[in-house]
Amino acid sequence: MRRASAPLLLACAALAACAGPAVDADPTGTAAAAPNRPGSSSPALATGAPGPTTAPEDCLDLAAWSPSRIAAQTLMAPVTMTSLSDAAEPVAAGVGGLLVFGPRAPADLGPRLRQLSADADVAPIVASDEEGGSVQRLETIVGVLPSARRLAATRTPAQIRRLARDAGRAMADAGVTMDLAPVLDLDDRPGPSAANPAGTRSFSLDPDVTSEAGLAFAQGLQDAGVVPVVKHFPGLGTSTGNTDDRAAATLPWTELQTRDLLPFADAVAAGLPAVMVSNATVPGLTDEPAGLSRTVIEEELRERLGFTGLVVTDSLSAEAIVAAGYTVPEAAVAALDAGADLILYGGGGSADPALTTRTIRAITRAMADGRLERARVQEAAARVLAVKGLATCS
């Protein structure tokens, strides 16, 4: 694939005038269609979350929700799949999602998740990290998935899309509605490791290969009714370290724009619904972790690339966040203020209802004392609800 220059691509994305038509949901062709390149006369694609399915008369009036209920909807609480009952309190509090962890998924995961969500006013998203290779939580349900690097090297985009569709169907049958994948970071080094968070989680160092393979994987998940989350904006490959273990920086912003940002621009142009922002700093753009930076989220991702969908943080329990001087509740407030919509935390996997409660209270207090506008939190909650197919009244 021949790619237009980076400045032209980014300019087109910002104007929302260069996106091609949506790829056909039937993944039986010989190759997955790539997004149109700059210069296309095709109409622009909507780049937000999937359209709501709730009838307008049944819309959710967030203006009538209490501050704590709105705050809870922006949180994705962790839980171990073998101890799902530990998440009963966060679900009762109204968290927007659950992130399931554990080396083996129980055979009855689906019924147990349905039972957990039965009494919730709004059922939570259920998410997993199902990238393939070394990052799989649901192997006992979806089977063994090759790493992204192996997929790109051995399969066509159409084959990748079919594989992701089949995996997504198994996930959906088990009650998992979101996959924190694919990784669009560019890398060809060994890993993942403490020194390199990407490694074989990356499809390729080549942005065109990564775009084609990554979009095929994401579209396969969508074919199955699972929400894909591309990550880690604005590009975490070739970073100085793994933000789970320590503070780290991406390549300088001037370099990211010429290569690493391109698969994310393609994902936005293709209308993918969710983007995860990294915890790394970006030299030349922000000294804060990217997921806490208004410059990264609002100016670059939303305004420059034109993304209007769901912005997800990486885990705010990461050492990079601690090194920046934040607790999880403090980081959640900062992330929402910066423009994030769905807050992840608790990377160890065990449920921590007390941490969820403290984080809800921190967000609620920030709204009460004016450090965080209610309208911003309400906007975030509306985007979380949108990926569930639920309409809000305003």
Phi, psi and omega in degrees: 000130177266128186252140174292165182298151183301313181301321180293317179300314182292323178296318179296318179298319182297325181274355181053037183244001185242005181282143178271179179290158181298145178288140179304137182291346178278109186268035185264001180287179183278343177206144176285137181289136176270157178296146178299147180270168180308141180106347179295144177264007180293153179293155181290147176271147167292137184248014181270192179288165178305145182298145181294148180254349179291138178296146183306323182290346179255018184295156179270124182268093183293337178297337180268354180283148176289157177304320182291326179291319177296315180300315182298325183294342180271001185253142172244106185275144179278153174201144175276135186298333180275356180225050185298332180298340178295342181267006183301319181293312176300321178296318178296330178285347176096026180302149182286336182200167172236137174250114187270136179237168174133148183288334182220130177276133178293152182299331182260031182303315182302305179300324180291322177293320179296321178295320180297323185269356189300324184264003180285141175299318176230119183299140180285152163300145171241120187240157175215157170270094181242074183272329190102168181066232184281352181241091176217130176254339190242033183303324181291345180256315185261350185087179181280125176254133176296159176295159178303318182298318180291321178302313182296328184277338190238350185228153176282163175304322179295321178292321177296318181297318179295318179298315180293324177298314180295318177296319179297322178296319178295321177297312181298320178298331180269005177089009179266122189250353181218140176241123177281068183194157010268164173279124178254010177291147182262126182195149173225015182269169174295160179139183010285152182200180177296331180276334185216109184287343186266280182059229183287355172290340179272139177293321186186164169280343182276121183296329179291317177297316180296318178298311183297311182290316182295316178294323177298317179298313181297318182291328174297318176299317179297322177304329181269359181084018179255136181279119175276149176235108180281146186207160002241100183303138004265021178127113186252355176295154182055025175284174184278356179172179180268119184292344174295330187255337182191170174296143182210161180234148173282182167299160175304149183304321180298326178281320179303321184294333183276346185212298190294331181285341190297316177299328178289322175298321177294321179296318177296315180297331180277357176081022179293148196272343188212143180228131172265136180257140187283170175263007180277152170281161183233098182305131181089354179231311180206141174269353176271156169308139188304323182289351177250011188252118175297327179299315181292310188282305186281314185281315185272307184287312185277306186283313185284316179271344177082022182281131180238008182273205186275126175258123184249137175278157163285173185300125179278005171269359183295153180298331178296326177287318176300315181297333178279357174096019184248142162276169178300312179300319178296317180294325178298316177298315180296320181294315178298317179297329180282346178120000177289158183244324185233123190258124176255149179197171176071056184299344179288342175098330182287141180294143179224078182304327180295322178294319177299316179298316180296324182288319175301316180295321180296318179294317180298317178295321180296325175292320183293323184263006173089000178287340182221123182286136177302322181301325179292317180291323178296319177299317179298314180298323179296323179289324175298315180295326181298322179288346173272357182082024183249132181271147172250157190282342182240000000 
